[in-house]
Amino acid sequence: MNLINMDSENRVVLNVGGIRHETYKATLKKIPATRLSRLTEALANYDPILNEYFFDRHPGVFAQVLNYYRTGKLHYPTDVCGPLFEEELAFWGLDSNQVEPCCWMTYTQHRNTQETLAVLDRLDLDTDKPSEEEVARKFGYEDAFVKGHVSWWQHMKPQIWSLFDEPYSSNAAKVVGIISVFFICVSIVSFCLKTHPDMRVPVIKNVSVKNVNHTSDWYLDKEETNAHLFFFYIECVCNAWFTIEIMIRFISSPSKLRFIISSVNIIDYIATLSFL
């Protein structure tokens, strides 16, 4: 009889979100410095009539929390979102980094999503088209716009710039962007293929060799090879497109100085000059 009374005294009832859980006080002492390890009957959420502690928290997450006290292994419930799980662990005073390796990838997916959304927010992607006044200010003909004396070139310059530098500004700009990507891919494939032995043409040379009789013999030397002439024509076409594209973007750019010193454009200069 005394053993039964001692067992009941060591038990504790936890009512979490309307779901009653029962465990031993010693179980809750396994993880010190947490909310459950410091339970006393003096707490406001203790009901002396029902002899239970009430917490208005998520009962599904608490099932994993209590299991962590029992087994020492913290698993992530897949039916709740990551931020909610972190919030519940913070309430119970548990470290979210103690999640078991088997659940870690699933648990941290929300962190990767939040980081991606934060990056997109920092990019400040604005799909609204700028007003004509903003375009005039950007391209330096604001005074002419206010006076209503916008020239043909001032009107066409922003459109040409958007066509070649802003691929999402219009369907035509998307076509130009696809063409640029196509020529980039062709130039890369051409550069790789022309180094393949089967794609090279031997350079035939007549080599004279003196023999022991002091007479000269000759033979055909085919060791040296050059890339097939077809690759030269491909590179010329690709380089012509890249050169035209850079020139058009430079002529129509809002600021010539910013265009020249731009790191992305410097890479384009080097890539284009490498074909020469």
C-alpha positions as CSV (number, residue, x, y, z in Angstrom):
1,M,0.0,0.0,0.0
2,N,2.8,2.4,0.9
3,L,4.5,1.6,-2.4
4,I,1.4,2.5,-4.3
5,N,1.1,5.8,-2.4
6,M,4.8,6.6,-3.1
7,D,4.3,5.8,-6.8
8,S,1.3,8.1,-7.0
9,E,3.1,10.9,-5.2
10,N,6.0,10.7,-7.7
11,R,3.6,11.0,-10.7
12,V,2.7,14.3,-12.3
13,V,-0.2,15.1,-14.6
14,L,0.3,17.6,-17.4
15,N,-2.7,19.0,-19.3
16,V,-1.4,20.5,-22.5
17,G,-4.0,22.0,-24.8
18,G,-6.7,19.7,-23.3
19,I,-4.6,16.5,-23.7
20,R,-3.6,15.0,-20.4
21,H,-0.1,13.5,-20.1
22,E,1.1,11.6,-17.1
23,T,4.7,10.9,-16.2
24,Y,7.1,10.8,-13.2
25,K,8.7,13.8,-11.6
26,A,12.1,12.1,-11.9
27,T,11.6,12.0,-15.7
28,L,11.1,15.7,-15.9
29,K,14.3,16.2,-13.8
30,K,16.4,14.5,-16.5
31,I,16.8,17.8,-18.4
32,P,17.6,20.5,-15.9
33,A,17.1,24.2,-16.3
34,T,13.9,23.7,-18.3
35,R,10.3,24.7,-17.6
36,L,9.2,21.2,-16.8
37,S,12.1,20.5,-14.5
38,R,11.1,23.5,-12.2
39,L,7.4,22.5,-11.7
40,T,6.1,23.3,-8.2
41,E,2.6,23.4,-6.8
42,A,3.0,27.1,-6.1
43,L,2.7,27.8,-9.8
44,A,-0.4,29.6,-11.0
45,N,-1.1,27.0,-13.6
46,Y,-1.4,24.2,-11.0
47,D,-4.9,23.0,-10.3
48,P,-5.0,21.5,-6.7
49,I,-8.5,20.0,-7.3
50,L,-7.5,18.1,-10.4
51,N,-3.9,17.7,-9.2
52,E,-2.6,18.7,-12.6
53,Y,-0.6,21.5,-14.4
54,F,-2.3,23.2,-17.3
55,F,-0.4,24.6,-20.3
56,D,-2.3,26.2,-23.2
57,R,0.2,25.0,-25.8
58,H,0.3,22.7,-28.8
59,P,-0.4,19.2,-27.7
60,G,1.1,17.5,-30.7
61,V,4.5,19.1,-30.2
62,F,4.4,18.4,-26.5
63,A,4.1,14.7,-27.2
64,Q,7.6,14.9,-28.8
65,V,8.8,17.1,-26.0
66,L,7.7,14.7,-23.3
67,N,9.2,11.8,-25.3
68,Y,12.5,13.7,-25.3
69,Y,12.5,13.7,-21.5
70,R,11.7,10.0,-21.5
71,T,14.2,8.7,-24.1
72,G,16.7,11.6,-24.5
73,K,15.9,11.8,-28.3
74,L,14.1,14.8,-29.8
75,H,12.2,14.0,-33.0
76,Y,10.5,16.5,-35.3
77,P,6.7,16.0,-35.9
78,T,6.1,16.3,-39.6
79,D,2.5,17.6,-39.2
80,V,3.6,21.0,-37.9
81,C,5.7,23.8,-39.5
82,G,9.2,24.5,-38.5
83,P,8.7,27.9,-36.9
84,L,5.9,26.6,-34.7
85,F,8.1,23.7,-33.5
86,E,10.9,26.2,-32.7
87,E,8.5,28.4,-30.8
88,E,7.2,25.5,-28.7
89,L,10.7,24.3,-27.9
90,A,11.6,27.9,-26.8
91,F,8.6,27.9,-24.5
92,W,9.6,24.6,-22.9
93,G,13.2,25.8,-22.6
94,L,14.7,23.2,-25.0
95,D,17.4,23.7,-27.6
96,S,16.2,23.1,-31.1
97,N,19.7,22.0,-32.1
98,Q,19.1,18.7,-30.2
99,V,16.8,17.4,-33.0
100,E,17.9,13.9,-34.0
101,P,19.9,13.5,-37.3
102,C,17.1,11.5,-38.8
103,C,14.8,14.5,-38.6
104,W,17.3,17.3,-39.1
105,M,16.9,17.7,-42.9
106,T,13.1,17.8,-42.7
107,Y,13.3,20.2,-39.7
108,T,15.7,22.7,-41.3
109,Q,13.8,23.0,-44.6
110,H,11.9,26.0,-43.3
111,R,15.2,27.7,-42.5
112,N,16.4,27.4,-46.1
113,T,13.1,28.7,-47.3
114,Q,13.2,31.7,-45.0
115,E,16.8,32.4,-46.1
116,T,15.7,32.3,-49.8
117,L,12.8,34.7,-49.1
118,A,15.1,37.0,-47.2
119,V,17.5,37.1,-50.2
120,L,14.6,37.9,-52.6
121,D,13.5,40.7,-50.3
122,R,17.0,42.2,-50.3
123,L,17.0,42.1,-54.1
124,D,14.0,44.3,-54.0
125,L,12.5,42.8,-57.2
126,D,10.0,45.4,-58.5
127,T,7.8,44.2,-61.4
128,D,6.1,47.7,-61.8
129,K,7.3,49.6,-64.8
130,P,8.9,53.0,-64.0
131,S,7.0,56.1,-65.1
132,E,8.1,58.2,-68.0
133,E,9.3,60.8,-65.7
134,E,11.5,58.3,-63.8
135,V,12.9,57.0,-67.1
136,A,13.7,60.6,-68.2
137,R,15.5,61.2,-64.9
138,K,17.4,58.0,-65.2
139,F,18.6,58.7,-68.8
140,G,19.3,62.4,-68.2
141,Y,16.7,64.2,-70.3
142,E,14.4,65.3,-67.5
143,D,14.5,68.9,-68.6
144,A,13.5,68.0,-72.2
145,F,10.7,65.8,-70.9
146,V,9.3,68.6,-68.7
147,K,9.4,71.0,-71.7
148,G,7.9,68.5,-74.0
149,H,10.8,68.5,-76.4
150,V,11.9,64.8,-76.3
151,S,13.9,63.9,-79.3
152,W,13.6,60.6,-81.3
153,W,16.8,59.3,-79.8
154,Q,15.8,60.2,-76.2
155,H,12.6,58.3,-76.7
156,M,14.2,55.2,-78.3
157,K,17.3,55.0,-76.0
158,P,15.4,53.6,-72.9
159,Q,13.6,51.1,-75.1
160,I,16.8,49.9,-76.7
161,W,18.5,49.6,-73.3
162,S,15.6,47.6,-71.9
163,L,15.6,45.4,-75.0
164,F,19.2,44.3,-74.4
165,D,19.8,44.7,-70.7
166,E,16.4,43.9,-69.0
167,P,15.3,40.5,-70.4
168,Y,12.0,40.5,-68.3
169,S,10.9,44.0,-69.5
170,S,9.1,42.6,-72.6
171,N,8.6,39.6,-74.8
172,A,11.1,41.0,-77.4
173,A,13.7,41.4,-74.6
174,K,13.2,37.8,-73.6
175,V,13.9,36.8,-77.2
176,V,17.1,38.8,-77.2
177,G,18.1,37.2,-73.9
178,I,17.4,33.7,-75.3
179,I,19.5,34.5,-78.4
180,S,22.4,35.7,-76.2
181,V,22.2,32.6,-74.1
182,F,22.2,30.5,-77.3
183,F,25.4,32.1,-78.6
184,I,27.1,31.7,-75.2
185,C,26.3,28.0,-75.2
186,V,27.4,27.6,-78.8
187,S,30.7,29.4,-78.1
188,I,31.4,27.2,-75.1
189,V,30.6,23.9,-77.0
190,S,32.7,25.1,-79.9
191,F,35.6,25.9,-77.6
192,C,35.5,22.4,-76.1
193,L,35.0,20.5,-79.3
194,K,37.8,22.1,-81.2
195,T,40.3,20.7,-78.6
196,H,39.1,17.1,-79.3
197,P,41.6,15.1,-81.5
198,D,38.9,13.9,-83.8
199,M,37.8,17.5,-84.5
200,R,41.3,18.7,-85.5
201,V,43.0,18.8,-88.9
202,P,46.6,17.7,-89.3
203,V,49.1,20.3,-90.7
204,I,51.1,18.4,-93.4
205,K,54.7,19.5,-93.7
206,N,57.5,18.2,-95.9
207,V,60.5,17.4,-93.7
208,S,63.9,16.7,-95.3
209,V,66.3,14.3,-93.4
210,K,69.9,13.5,-94.4
211,N,70.8,9.8,-94.3
212,V,74.1,8.1,-93.8
213,N,74.8,8.2,-97.5
214,H,74.7,12.1,-97.4
215,T,71.6,12.1,-99.4
216,S,68.4,13.8,-98.5
217,D,65.1,12.0,-97.9
218,W,61.8,13.6,-97.1
219,Y,58.6,12.5,-95.3
220,L,55.2,14.0,-94.4
221,D,55.0,15.4,-90.9
222,K,51.4,15.2,-89.5
223,E,52.0,15.6,-85.8
224,E,50.9,19.3,-85.6
225,T,47.2,19.8,-85.8
226,N,44.8,22.8,-86.1
227,A,41.2,23.2,-85.2
228,H,38.8,22.7,-88.1
229,L,38.0,25.8,-90.1
230,F,34.3,25.4,-89.3
231,F,35.0,26.3,-85.6
232,F,36.6,29.6,-86.8
233,Y,33.5,30.6,-88.6
234,I,31.3,29.7,-85.5
235,E,33.5,31.8,-83.3
236,C,33.3,34.7,-85.7
237,V,29.5,34.6,-85.7
238,C,29.4,34.4,-81.9
239,N,31.9,37.1,-81.4
240,A,30.1,39.3,-83.9
241,W,26.9,39.0,-81.8
242,F,28.7,39.7,-78.5
243,T,30.4,42.7,-80.0
244,I,27.2,44.1,-81.4
245,E,25.4,43.5,-78.1
246,I,28.1,45.3,-76.1
247,M,28.2,48.2,-78.5
248,I,24.4,48.6,-78.4
249,R,24.3,48.4,-74.6
250,F,27.1,50.9,-74.3
251,I,25.5,53.4,-76.7
252,S,22.1,53.2,-75.0
253,S,23.3,52.9,-71.4
254,P,22.1,55.6,-69.0
255,S,25.6,56.2,-67.7
256,K,28.6,55.4,-69.9
257,L,31.0,55.6,-66.9
258,R,29.0,53.1,-64.8
259,F,28.7,50.8,-67.8
260,I,32.5,50.8,-68.4
261,I,33.5,50.1,-64.8
262,S,30.8,47.5,-64.2
263,S,32.4,44.2,-63.1
264,V,29.9,42.2,-65.2
265,N,30.7,44.3,-68.3
266,I,34.4,43.9,-67.7
267,I,34.0,40.2,-67.9
268,D,32.1,40.6,-71.2
269,Y,35.0,42.7,-72.5
270,I,37.5,40.1,-71.6
271,A,35.4,37.2,-73.0
272,T,34.9,39.1,-76.3
273,L,38.5,40.1,-76.7
274,S,39.6,36.5,-76.1
275,F,38.2,35.6,-79.5
276,L,40.4,38.1,-81.3
